[in-house]
Amino acid sequence: MQNKRTDPLIYFDADSSKKQILFLSTAEFDELCDSGGVNPMRPEGASYPNSVWQSYYWKRLGAREITIPFNYCDSTSDDYALLHVKELKADETYDEDWPWWRKERFKNATDTVIGQNSSLAINCLPGEGKMFKVEIYKPEHITGNLEHSNQTKFIVFQDGNDTNKVRYHLVYHKPNSDTNHLYHNIMSVFYRRSYPIDIKSSNKQIVWEPEIYVSKEVHIKDLRSDSIVLQAPPSYYPSITVKQEGLSTKAYIVFQSKANDSISTCDYPACYPDTNICKKYKNPICEMILDVGDASVIPPTYANAIQNTVYGDIKEYGSPMINASFMGNYYAWADSICGIGVAYKQNSSIEFDYKNYISAKGGITSHPSLNAYSYPSWTENDCSLDLLLFLISSLNKFSFKTLSKLFLVILL
């Protein structure tokens, strides 16, 4: 693409007493944009700072904003594609020691994503020609289960410490499709993060990074040993929250695995007063913490069980939930014997700092839900809990409570 307008003249009106048309050589103009100076046509006049000359860089009479229409169409698909348009330039790496004109050209180089039938406006200097590389981004279809509705599966959050960009974070479960391992076709939990998206752009397509296998290995802390290791247990119903901790961005993912301790003969439910002597695990609730603020995500080798024993069918009673608050996270899950489990864990903790159960006489509690965020930036450190209360003698009802560390301590 080339700008056919070649007029290099400048309408110089910084000197209101004598506005004039200037012709400056490229070398003269570049030097003035760097260091400032007097108008070469009036050497006896005032000296202008470089910011004044810089303001005329794109105002040369032959400069133009040229709009390029795109109309891409894929005859084999009805999916809406995006186009990554990148200007080919001599320099790929920015250098702070460059002269101003070179920095300005680098910063204004086109590198954006637009819709397949959108238009792109490009600034061009007089007579300037440009070449572009266009890549087609077709929508990526991700297959996975997103039930249940009480959980948070999809989060958008600031990209690390860059306040101008965001990333999307997604969790889901599905049968493992890797045919090279023994866990092929086992129900597994996965996490995906999008590539960074500029918040000022209205035409950005979500492009996903490769998925991360979250439930590949689970470690359960037990009184009989330092840790029980479960390899690729069937796992379901993940929930996610993402928050800033200092300079790090952490994703907390909770899910439930289907596994039973065949060795122990202990039958105490999880909420029984003497649970410490019970060495059993049953359908544990697990958590993986990922550092998602860097250019790449390097996952831990395993997830930790944060609640060893859960009774009841997860499909019937509900799935685990997580909330992000200022100093830590709240957790909730359903247990057919004990009721609704509620817990709190500080950011630095692996195990729960507080835990208890909410139950109803003459009824069944199930399907807890927590608000995903409690405004950590506002130092809010409590959250809300919704649950389904089924009364044997009447209709189902919804119950609402506010959780706080003090509330959990009182329950204890």
Phi, psi and chi 1 to 4 in degrees:
 res  aa     phi    psi   chi1   chi2   chi3   chi4
   1 MET       -  136.8 -175.3  -87.7  -63.1      -
   2 GLN  -134.8  140.6 -175.3  171.8   26.0      -
   3 ASN   -82.7  114.4  177.9   14.6      -      -
   4 LYS   -77.4  -12.9  -64.1 -178.5  179.6 -179.8
   5 ARG   -80.7  128.7  -56.8  -69.4 -177.7  177.6
   6 THR  -121.1    6.5   59.2      -      -      -
   7 ASP   -67.6  116.7 -169.8  -14.2      -      -
   8 PRO   -91.2   -0.4   35.2  -34.5      -      -
   9 LEU   -68.7  155.5  -61.2  178.0      -      -
  10 ILE  -124.2  130.5  -61.0  170.0      -      -
  11 TYR   -86.9   99.7  177.3   60.8      -      -
  12 PHE   -92.8  109.2 -170.6   74.0      -      -
  13 ASP  -119.3   17.4   57.1   -3.7      -      -
  14 ALA   -66.3  -32.3      -      -      -      -
  15 ASP   -93.2   97.1 -175.3   -8.1      -      -
  16 SER   -65.9  -19.7   57.1      -      -      -
  17 SER   -78.7  -20.7   63.6      -      -      -
  18 LYS  -152.3   83.4 -170.2  174.4 -177.2 -178.9
  19 LYS   -73.9  142.7  -59.4  176.6 -177.2  179.7
  20 GLN  -155.0  163.3   56.5 -172.6  164.5      -
  21 ILE   -92.1  125.7  -59.4  -67.2      -      -
  22 LEU  -110.0  141.4  -63.5 -177.3      -      -
  23 PHE  -113.7  118.9  171.7   78.7      -      -
  24 LEU  -122.8  137.1  -60.5  174.8      -      -
  25 SER   -67.0  160.2   68.2      -      -      -
  26 THR   -58.2  -42.0  -60.0      -      -      -
  27 ALA   -63.3  -43.1      -      -      -      -
  28 GLU   -62.5  -47.1  -74.1  178.9  -48.1      -
  29 PHE   -64.7  -42.4 -162.9   12.9      -      -
  30 ASP   -63.0  -39.2  -69.3  -15.1      -      -
  31 GLU   -66.6  -40.0  178.0   63.3   26.8      -
  32 LEU   -66.8  -37.1  -70.6  169.2      -      -
  33 CYS   -67.9  -26.8  -73.2      -      -      -
  34 ASP   -83.1  -47.6  -98.0  -29.8      -      -
  35 SER  -116.8  -10.6  -54.0      -      -      -
  36 GLY    75.6  179.3      -      -      -      -
  37 GLY   148.9 -174.5      -      -      -      -
  38 VAL   -80.8  160.7  -60.9      -      -      -
  39 ASN   -67.6  119.0  178.5   -5.1      -      -
  40 PRO   -58.4  -24.0  -24.5   35.1      -      -
  41 MET   -79.8  -15.7  -56.6  -69.7  -69.7      -
  42 ARG  -134.8   70.9  -63.3 -172.8   63.4 -167.5
  43 PRO   -60.7  -18.7   20.5  -31.3      -      -
  44 GLU   -88.4   -4.9   75.5  -74.2   -7.9      -
  45 GLY   -83.3 -168.3      -      -      -      -
  46 ALA   -71.7  154.5      -      -      -      -
  47 SER   -94.2  131.9  177.8      -      -      -
  48 TYR  -106.8  140.7  -59.5   96.8      -      -
  49 PRO   -66.9  162.5   24.6  -33.5      -      -
  50 ASN   -61.2  -28.4   58.0   -1.3      -      -
  51 SER   -62.7  -31.9   58.8      -      -      -
  52 VAL   -67.0  -47.1  170.6      -      -      -
  53 TRP   -67.0  -35.4  -65.1  104.9      -      -
  54 GLN   -63.4  -31.2  -69.8  170.0    8.9      -
  55 SER   -67.4  -15.6   67.6      -      -      -
  56 TYR   -98.3   -0.3  -70.9   94.6      -      -
  57 TYR   -59.5  -43.0 -169.6   78.2      -      -
  58 TRP   -98.6   12.1  -64.2   99.6      -      -
  59 LYS  -106.1    7.2  -67.5 -178.9  179.9  179.1
  60 ARG   -58.0  143.8  -78.0  171.6  -88.5 -167.8
  61 LEU   -61.3  -22.1  -61.9 -176.4      -      -
  62 GLY   -94.2   -1.6      -      -      -      -
  63 ALA   -71.4  143.8      -      -      -      -
  64 ARG  -142.2  151.5  -70.5  -68.4 -174.7  -86.8
  65 GLU  -101.2  113.9 -179.3 -177.6   87.6      -
  66 ILE  -105.4  130.6  -60.9  176.1      -      -
  67 THR  -101.9  125.5  -60.1      -      -      -
  68 ILE  -107.1  119.2  -56.1  175.9      -      -
  69 PRO   -84.6  140.4   28.9  -31.3      -      -
  70 PHE  -117.3  145.5  -72.4   84.1      -      -
  71 ASN  -147.9   62.1 -169.8   23.8      -      -
  72 TYR   -76.2  141.8  170.1   79.8      -      -
  73 CYS  -144.7  128.2 -179.5      -      -      -
  74 ASP   -98.7  111.6 -175.7   -7.2      -      -
  75 SER   -70.9  -12.5   59.1      -      -      -
  76 THR   -97.3   -3.8   63.6      -      -      -
  77 SER  -150.5  150.2  172.2      -      -      -
  78 ASP   -94.3    0.7  -67.8  -29.6      -      -
  79 ASP   -67.4  143.4  -69.9  -22.9      -      -
  80 TYR   -84.9  122.2 -170.7   84.0      -      -
  81 ALA   -99.1  162.3      -      -      -      -
  82 LEU  -115.9  153.3  -66.7 -177.7      -      -
  83 LEU  -116.6  124.1  -52.3  177.9      -      -
  84 HIS   -93.4  108.7  179.7 -164.4      -      -
  85 VAL  -103.9  118.2 -175.5      -      -      -
  86 LYS  -126.6  126.8 -177.1  177.2 -178.5 -179.9
  87 GLU   -73.9  132.6 -179.0  178.9  -26.2      -
  88 LEU   -83.9  123.3  -59.6 -179.8      -      -
  89 LYS  -134.9  166.3   50.6 -172.1 -175.9  -65.5
  90 ALA   -71.0  -33.1      -      -      -      -
  91 ASP  -110.7  130.6  -57.7  -61.3      -      -
  92 GLU  -103.7  -13.8  -70.0  -63.2  -29.9      -
  93 THR  -124.2  130.0  -54.2      -      -      -
  94 TYR   -74.0  141.8 -177.6   82.8      -      -
  95 ASP  -129.5  121.5 -169.4  -23.4      -      -
  96 GLU   -66.8  -17.1 -167.0   60.2   44.5      -
  97 ASP   -87.3   -0.7  -65.7  -30.8      -      -
  98 TRP   -65.4  156.7  -76.6  -14.7      -      -
  99 PRO   -67.4  162.5   21.1  -31.7      -      -
 100 TRP   -59.8  -43.7 -178.9   87.2      -      -
 101 TRP   -59.9  -34.8   67.7  -93.0      -      -
 102 ARG   -73.3  -38.3 -166.6  169.6  177.4 -178.0
 103 LYS   -62.1  -42.4  -65.2  179.1 -175.8  177.4
 104 GLU   -63.4  -42.4 -179.0   68.9    5.5      -
 105 ARG   -64.5  -39.2  -64.0  -72.3  -64.5  -83.8
 106 PHE   -66.2  -44.9 -172.9   90.2      -      -
 107 LYS   -67.2  -27.5  -67.8  177.1 -179.9  177.8
 108 ASN   -94.7    2.4  -81.8  -86.9      -      -
 109 ALA   -65.3  140.8      -      -      -      -
 110 THR   -76.9  128.8  -59.5      -      -      -
 111 ASP  -156.4   91.7 -172.7   -2.6      -      -
 112 THR  -149.1  171.4 -171.4      -      -      -
 113 VAL  -121.4  130.5  176.1      -      -      -
 114 ILE  -130.1  167.6   62.5  172.7      -      -
 115 GLY   -71.3  159.9      -      -      -      -
 116 GLN   -66.2  -20.4   66.1  178.3   31.9      -
 117 ASN  -121.7   28.2   55.2   -5.0      -      -
 118 SER   -96.1  173.8  -59.2      -      -      -
 119 SER  -113.9  153.1  -61.9      -      -      -
 120 LEU  -125.9  123.6  178.9   62.6      -      -
 121 ALA   -94.7  131.2      -      -      -      -
 122 ILE  -130.8  132.5  -60.7  168.4      -      -
 123 ASN   -83.4  132.7  -69.1  -35.2      -      -
 124 CYS  -132.0  139.2  -64.7      -      -      -
 125 LEU   -79.1  167.1  -66.7  174.7      -      -
 126 PRO   -55.4  126.5  -26.7   34.5      -      -
 127 GLY    70.0    8.0      -      -      -      -
 128 GLU   -76.7  138.4 -177.4  179.5   19.3      -
 129 GLY  -112.9  146.9      -      -      -      -
 130 LYS  -137.3  151.0  -66.4 -173.2  176.5 -174.3
 131 MET  -121.6  145.8  -63.8  179.6   65.8      -
 132 PHE  -130.3  147.6  -57.8   93.6      -      -
 133 LYS  -107.0  128.0  176.7 -177.2  177.4 -178.1
 134 VAL  -116.9  121.7  180.0      -      -      -
 135 GLU  -111.1  142.9  -68.4 -178.9  -76.9      -
 136 ILE   -98.7  122.9  -59.0  170.4      -      -
 137 TYR  -103.5  108.2  -73.5  164.5      -      -
 138 LYS   -90.4  146.3  -64.5 -176.1  178.2 -179.8
 139 PRO   -58.4  139.7  -20.9   31.3      -      -
 140 GLU   -97.3  127.9 -178.1  178.4    2.8      -
 141 HIS   -95.7  116.6  -62.6  -80.4      -      -
 142 ILE  -105.1  127.7  -60.2  175.3      -      -
 143 THR  -103.4  128.9  -57.7      -      -      -
 144 GLY  -179.7  165.2      -      -      -      -
 145 ASN   -91.6  133.6  -64.0  -58.6      -      -
 146 LEU  -113.5    3.4  -64.4  176.8      -      -
 147 GLU   -68.0  149.5   58.2 -145.0   -3.1      -
 148 HIS  -106.5  167.9  -68.4  -72.8      -      -
 149 SER   -73.0  -13.5   60.2      -      -      -
 150 ASN   -78.6   -6.1   64.8  -51.9      -      -
 151 GLN  -101.5  162.8  -68.9 -172.8  -65.1      -
 152 THR  -103.0  116.6  -57.0      -      -      -
 153 LYS  -108.9  -18.1  -53.2  -75.5 -172.4  178.3
 154 PHE  -138.4  120.6 -167.5   63.4      -      -
 155 ILE  -130.8  138.7  -67.9  -75.4      -      -
 156 VAL  -111.6  134.5   59.2      -      -      -
 157 PHE  -149.4  153.3 -160.3   81.0      -      -
 158 GLN   -52.2  141.0  172.9 -177.0  -46.8      -
 159 ASP   -80.7   96.4  179.4   27.0      -      -
 160 GLY    58.4 -124.8      -      -      -      -
 161 ASN  -102.1    9.5  -64.6  -49.6      -      -
 162 ASP   -90.2  106.8 -171.0  -14.8      -      -
 163 THR   -75.9   -6.8   57.4      -      -      -
 164 ASN   -96.0   -3.1  -66.2  -43.9      -      -
 165 LYS  -133.3  153.8  -66.7 -178.4  178.6  179.4
 166 VAL  -130.7  163.9  -63.3      -      -      -
 167 ARG  -130.5  150.3  -72.0 -177.0 -172.5  -98.2
 168 TYR   -98.6  144.4  -70.4   88.9      -      -
 169 HIS  -126.7  130.4  -55.2  -94.8      -      -
 170 LEU  -133.4  138.1  173.7   67.5      -      -
 171 VAL  -127.9  149.1  -70.8      -      -      -
 172 TYR  -164.6  167.4   51.0   92.0      -      -
 173 HIS  -126.3  151.0   68.3  -84.6      -      -
 174 LYS  -166.3  164.4   66.5  174.8 -177.5  176.6
 175 PRO   -64.3  135.2  -22.0   32.7      -      -
 176 ASN   -68.4  127.6 -162.2  -50.9      -      -
 177 SER   -95.7    2.2   58.8      -      -      -
 178 ASP   -75.5  109.4 -169.1  -17.7      -      -
 179 THR   -81.9   -3.5   58.4      -      -      -
 180 ASN   -91.9    2.7  -63.6  -39.9      -      -
 181 HIS  -131.4  163.4  -66.9  -83.4      -      -
 182 LEU   -67.5  -22.4  -65.9  176.2      -      -
 183 TYR   -87.3   18.2   43.7   75.3      -      -
 184 HIS   -59.0  131.9  170.3   60.9      -      -
 185 ASN    73.5    4.5 -142.5   32.1      -      -
 186 ILE   -79.8  137.4  -68.3  176.8      -      -
 187 MET   -62.5  126.1 -163.5   64.2   74.2      -
 188 SER  -137.3  158.3  -54.2      -      -      -
 189 VAL  -103.5  136.5  171.1      -      -      -
 190 PHE  -130.4  153.7  -64.9   91.6      -      -
 191 TYR  -125.7  142.4  161.0   82.4      -      -
 192 ARG  -136.4  144.9  -86.5 -161.5  169.7 -174.4
 193 ARG  -121.4  141.5 -178.3 -178.9   71.6  165.2
 194 SER   -82.0  163.5   75.0      -      -      -
 195 TYR   -70.7  156.1  -72.5   97.6      -      -
 196 PRO   -58.3  144.2  -22.2   33.0      -      -
 197 ILE  -127.0  129.2  -64.3  176.4      -      -
 198 ASP   -71.2  125.1 -168.3  -29.0      -      -
 199 ILE   -69.0  -16.0   61.3  175.7      -      -
 200 LYS   -87.1   -8.1  -63.6  179.2 -179.1  178.9
 201 SER   -93.5  137.3  172.6      -      -      -
 202 SER  -100.9    0.0   60.0      -      -      -
 203 ASN  -118.4   21.1  -67.7  -46.4      -      -
 204 LYS   -81.3  128.4  -74.8  -71.3 -172.5  178.1
 205 GLN   -88.2  145.2  178.7   82.3  -65.3      -
 206 ILE   -78.9  117.0  -60.8  178.1      -      -
 207 VAL  -112.7  125.3 -179.1      -      -      -
 208 TRP   -95.9  142.9  -64.0  101.5      -      -
 209 GLU   -76.2  167.3  -64.7  178.6   -9.3      -
 210 PRO   -59.0  148.1  -24.8   34.6      -      -
 211 GLU   -72.7  153.4   64.3 -174.2    8.9      -
 212 ILE  -113.7  129.2  -67.9  175.4      -      -
 213 TYR   -80.3  106.5 -173.5    6.7      -      -
 214 VAL   -83.8  -37.0  171.9      -      -      -
 215 SER   -98.7   23.6   59.2      -      -      -
 216 LYS   -62.2  -35.3 -176.5  175.8 -177.8  179.8
 217 GLU  -147.4  135.3 -175.5  174.5  -50.6      -
 218 VAL  -125.0  132.6  171.0      -      -      -
 219 HIS  -107.8  130.6  -74.1 -157.0      -      -
 220 ILE  -116.6  122.3  -58.7  175.8      -      -
 221 LYS   -75.1  132.3 -172.8  175.0 -179.2 -179.5
 222 ASP  -144.1  151.7 -172.4   76.4      -      -
 223 LEU   -68.5  -22.1  -62.7  177.9      -      -
 224 ARG   -81.0  -21.1  -67.8  169.5  -63.2 -175.3
 225 SER  -156.5  173.4   60.0      -      -      -
 226 ASP   -64.4  -38.0  -69.4  -24.4      -      -
 227 SER  -164.6  140.6 -174.4      -      -      -
 228 ILE   -98.6  132.0  -60.6  170.9      -      -
 229 VAL  -107.4  124.4  178.6      -      -      -
 230 LEU  -108.3  122.8  -57.7  179.8      -      -
 231 GLN   -92.8  117.8  -65.5  -70.5  -14.7      -
 232 ALA    47.3   54.3      -      -      -      -
 233 PRO   -68.5  148.8   28.1  -35.3      -      -
 234 PRO   -56.9  126.5  -22.9   33.2      -      -
 235 SER  -134.5  147.7  -60.1      -      -      -
 236 TYR  -142.7  164.7  -52.1   81.1      -      -
 237 TYR    50.3   63.9  -50.1  115.0      -      -
 238 PRO   -76.2  156.3   30.2  -35.9      -      -
 239 SER  -137.5  148.2 -174.5      -      -      -
 240 ILE  -135.4  149.3 -174.7  172.9      -      -
 241 THR  -142.8  151.2 -168.0      -      -      -
 242 VAL  -129.0  137.1 -179.1      -      -      -
 243 LYS  -153.4  162.6   66.8  178.2 -176.3  178.7
 244 GLN   -89.0  131.0 -162.5   78.1   12.7      -
 245 GLU  -128.2   99.5  -65.4  179.8    8.8      -
 246 GLY    65.6 -123.9      -      -      -      -
 247 LEU   -94.4    2.1  -61.9  177.5      -      -
 248 SER  -104.4  150.5  -60.1      -      -      -
 249 THR  -112.7  120.2  -56.1      -      -      -
 250 LYS  -114.7  137.5  -61.6  -68.1 -178.2   67.4
 251 ALA  -106.6  125.6      -      -      -      -
 252 TYR  -105.9  120.5  -70.5   82.9      -      -
 253 ILE  -119.2  123.4  -57.1  168.7      -      -
 254 VAL  -115.6  146.7  -66.5      -      -      -
 255 PHE  -157.2  173.3   57.9   93.3      -      -
 256 GLN  -120.7  136.4 -169.9  162.5    1.7      -
 257 SER  -107.3  147.6  -66.0      -      -      -
 258 LYS   -97.1  103.9 -171.1  174.8 -178.5  179.2
 259 ALA  -158.3  142.7      -      -      -      -
 260 ASN  -129.4  142.4  -67.7  -77.0      -      -
 261 ASP   -80.4  108.9 -175.9    0.0      -      -
 262 SER   -84.1   -8.3   59.4      -      -      -
 263 ILE   -87.6  -45.0  -59.9  174.9      -      -
 264 SER   -73.1  147.1  174.2      -      -      -
 265 THR  -107.2    8.7   58.5      -      -      -
 266 CYS   -72.9  132.8  172.6      -      -      -
 267 ASP  -117.4   11.3  -68.7  -37.9      -      -
 268 TYR   -66.5  133.8  -68.5  127.0      -      -
 269 PRO   -69.8  165.3   24.6  -33.2      -      -
 270 ALA   -63.0  -27.1      -      -      -      -
 271 CYS   -95.8    6.0   51.0      -      -      -
 272 TYR   -67.2  141.4 -167.5   79.9      -      -
 273 PRO   -56.7  -31.5  -25.6   34.7      -      -
 274 ASP   -97.9   33.9  -66.9  -30.0      -      -
 275 THR   -62.5  -21.1 -172.2      -      -      -
 276 ASN   -65.0  -24.0  -73.0  -27.6      -      -
 277 ILE   -89.3   -4.0   67.9  171.2      -      -
 278 CYS   -88.2  123.0 -179.8      -      -      -
 279 LYS  -104.3   16.4  -56.2  171.1 -176.8  178.1
 280 LYS   -88.9  149.4 -173.6  176.0 -177.4  179.6
 281 TYR  -125.1  145.8   64.7   84.6      -      -
 282 LYS  -151.9  118.2  180.0  179.8  177.9   66.8
 283 ASN    46.7   59.4  -59.2  -23.7      -      -
 284 PRO   -66.1  151.3   26.3  -35.2      -      -
 285 ILE   -93.1  128.9  -67.9  173.9      -      -
 286 CYS  -120.4  159.4  -48.7      -      -      -
 287 GLU  -139.9  137.1  179.1 -179.6   56.6      -
 288 MET  -122.3  134.5  176.9  171.0  -81.1      -
 289 ILE  -110.4  123.1  -55.4  172.8      -      -
 290 LEU  -114.8  140.7  -60.2  174.6      -      -
 291 ASP   -89.2  106.3 -167.1  -24.9      -      -
 292 VAL  -110.5   15.1  -64.1      -      -      -
 293 GLY   -94.2   -7.8      -      -      -      -
 294 ASP   -93.6  176.6  -63.8  -30.7      -      -
 295 ALA   -63.0  -32.6      -      -      -      -
 296 SER  -131.9  153.6   59.2      -      -      -
 297 VAL  -102.6  120.0  178.9      -      -      -
 298 ILE  -108.0  102.5  -58.3  175.9      -      -
 299 PRO   -74.4  153.4   28.2  -34.1      -      -
 300 PRO   -61.1  162.4  -17.3   29.0      -      -
 301 THR   -77.4  -14.3   55.5      -      -      -
 302 TYR  -154.6  162.8   59.4   88.4      -      -
 303 ALA  -101.0  154.2      -      -      -      -
 304 ASN  -103.2  138.0  -74.8  -58.2      -      -
 305 ALA   -76.8  124.1      -      -      -      -
 306 ILE  -104.2  -13.1   52.2  176.6      -      -
 307 GLN  -142.4  109.0  172.6   62.6   27.2      -
 308 ASN   -71.2  -33.6  -70.6    4.6      -      -
 309 THR  -127.3  125.1  -52.3      -      -      -
 310 VAL  -138.1  126.2  178.9      -      -      -
 311 TYR   -99.9  150.1  -73.9   82.6      -      -
 312 GLY   102.3  157.2      -      -      -      -
 313 ASP   -75.3  121.2 -173.7  -16.2      -      -
 314 ILE   -61.1  -32.0 -172.5  173.2      -      -
 315 LYS   -66.8  -29.9  -66.3 -178.4 -179.8  179.7
 316 GLU   -88.0  -37.5  179.9 -179.4   -8.1      -
 317 TYR  -101.0  -19.2  -74.6   90.4      -      -
 318 GLY   118.3  167.2      -      -      -      -
 319 SER  -115.0  163.4   39.7      -      -      -
 320 PRO   -69.1  148.5   23.7  -33.0      -      -
 321 MET  -127.8  156.4  -88.6  -65.1  -58.5      -
 322 ILE  -139.5  146.0 -175.7  170.9      -      -
 323 ASN  -129.4  140.7  156.3  -86.1      -      -
 324 ALA  -100.8  120.2      -      -      -      -
 325 SER  -118.9 -173.2   63.4      -      -      -
 326 PHE   -64.4  -54.1  176.4   54.0      -      -
 327 MET   -99.2   -6.0  -65.3  -63.9  -67.1      -
 328 GLY  -176.1 -159.5      -      -      -      -
 329 ASN  -128.5  148.6  -60.0  -35.9      -      -
 330 TYR  -102.3  150.4  -73.1   92.2      -      -
 331 TYR  -132.9  149.9  -58.5   79.1      -      -
 332 ALA  -146.8  144.7      -      -      -      -
 333 TRP  -154.0  168.2   63.3   94.4      -      -
 334 ALA  -112.1  140.3      -      -      -      -
 335 ASP  -133.2  130.0 -170.0  -66.1      -      -
 336 SER   -67.9  -22.6   62.7      -      -      -
 337 ILE   -97.2  -44.0  -63.3  177.6      -      -
 338 CYS   -93.5  -21.7  -55.0      -      -      -
 339 GLY   104.8 -144.9      -      -      -      -
 340 ILE   -91.7  117.5  -59.3  -61.2      -      -
 341 GLY   -80.3  132.8      -      -      -      -
 342 VAL  -129.2  141.4  -70.3      -      -      -
 343 ALA  -153.4  162.2      -      -      -      -
 344 TYR  -134.9  141.1  175.8   82.6      -      -
 345 LYS  -141.4  129.2 -178.8  165.4   69.2   70.1
 346 GLN   -68.0  159.3  -62.9 -178.0   70.0      -
 347 ASN   -56.5  -35.3  -64.2  -27.4      -      -
 348 SER   -87.0   -3.8   57.5      -      -      -
 349 SER   -93.7  150.5  -59.5      -      -      -
 350 ILE   -97.5  -37.2  -63.3  177.2      -      -
 351 GLU  -101.7  162.7  -59.8  177.7   -4.8      -
 352 PHE   -63.2  139.4  -69.2  140.8      -      -
 353 ASP   -86.3  -32.6  -63.3  -59.3      -      -
 354 TYR  -138.6  143.9  -51.3   99.0      -      -
 355 LYS  -157.0  141.1 -178.2  179.5   72.0  173.8
 356 ASN  -161.9 -177.3 -144.1  -52.4      -      -
 357 TYR  -128.3  147.4  -71.4   86.7      -      -
 358 ILE  -114.5  123.8  -59.2  172.0      -      -
 359 SER  -133.1  168.0   58.6      -      -      -
 360 ALA  -130.2  130.3      -      -      -      -
 361 LYS   -71.7  132.9  -67.6 -177.4  179.5 -179.7
 362 GLY    74.0   18.0      -      -      -      -
 363 GLY  -155.4  175.5      -      -      -      -
 364 ILE  -123.3  129.5  -60.2  172.8      -      -
 365 THR  -101.6  140.8   52.7      -      -      -
 366 SER  -159.0  173.4   63.0      -      -      -
 367 HIS    48.4   63.9  -63.1  -75.9      -      -
 368 PRO   -72.8  155.7   30.5  -36.5      -      -
 369 SER  -145.9  139.4 -177.4      -      -      -
 370 LEU  -119.5  148.3  -57.6  174.7      -      -
 371 ASN   -65.9  137.6   53.1  -53.1      -      -
 372 ALA   -64.5  -32.6      -      -      -      -
 373 TYR  -133.2  146.6  -73.0   98.9      -      -
 374 SER  -120.0   37.4  -65.8      -      -      -
 375 TYR    50.7   64.5  -65.9  100.3      -      -
 376 PRO   -55.6  -33.0  -24.2   33.6      -      -
 377 SER   -68.4  -17.1   59.6      -      -      -
 378 TRP   -97.3   10.3  -65.2   -0.7      -      -
 379 THR    61.0   27.9   68.5      -      -      -
 380 GLU   -76.7  132.8 -174.6  177.2    0.8      -
 381 ASN  -129.7   32.3 -148.5   31.4      -      -
 382 ASP  -139.0  175.6   53.3   15.5      -      -
 383 CYS  -152.4  174.6   76.7      -      -      -
 384 SER  -108.4  146.7  -61.1      -      -      -
 385 LEU  -125.0  126.6  166.7   68.8      -      -
 386 ASP  -110.3  145.0  -71.7  -49.1      -      -
 387 LEU  -150.1  160.2   55.5   93.2      -      -
 388 LEU   -97.5  125.5 -179.2   63.5      -      -
 389 LEU  -112.7  114.4  174.5   60.5      -      -
 390 PHE  -101.5  111.7  178.0   75.8      -      -
 391 LEU   -92.1  130.6  -60.3  176.8      -      -
 392 ILE   -58.9  -35.1  -55.8  -59.3      -      -
 393 SER   -98.8    3.5   58.6      -      -      -
 394 SER  -149.5 -168.7   64.7      -      -      -
 395 LEU   -76.8  164.8  -61.6  177.0      -      -
 396 ASN   -65.1  147.4  -64.6   -1.2      -      -
 397 LYS  -135.8  154.0  -66.4 -176.3  177.5 -179.3
 398 PHE   -97.9  141.1  -73.8   99.2      -      -
 399 SER  -119.7  149.7  178.8      -      -      -
 400 PHE  -132.7  131.7  174.4   83.6      -      -
 401 LYS  -137.2  156.5  -70.5 -175.7  179.7  -67.0
 402 THR  -105.9  124.9  -61.6      -      -      -
 403 LEU   -97.3  141.8  -65.1 -176.7      -      -
 404 SER  -148.5  166.6   66.3      -      -      -
 405 LYS   -59.7  -37.8  -73.0 -169.2  -64.6 -176.7
 406 LEU   -64.4  -40.1  177.6   60.4      -      -
 407 PHE   -61.4  -42.8  174.1   74.6      -      -
 408 LEU   -68.5  -36.8  -66.8  178.6      -      -
 409 VAL   -64.5  -41.7  171.6      -      -      -
 410 ILE   -61.3  -40.5  -66.4  173.8      -      -
 411 LEU   -61.5  -38.1  -76.5  175.8      -      -
 412 LEU   -66.4      -  -68.8  171.8      -      -
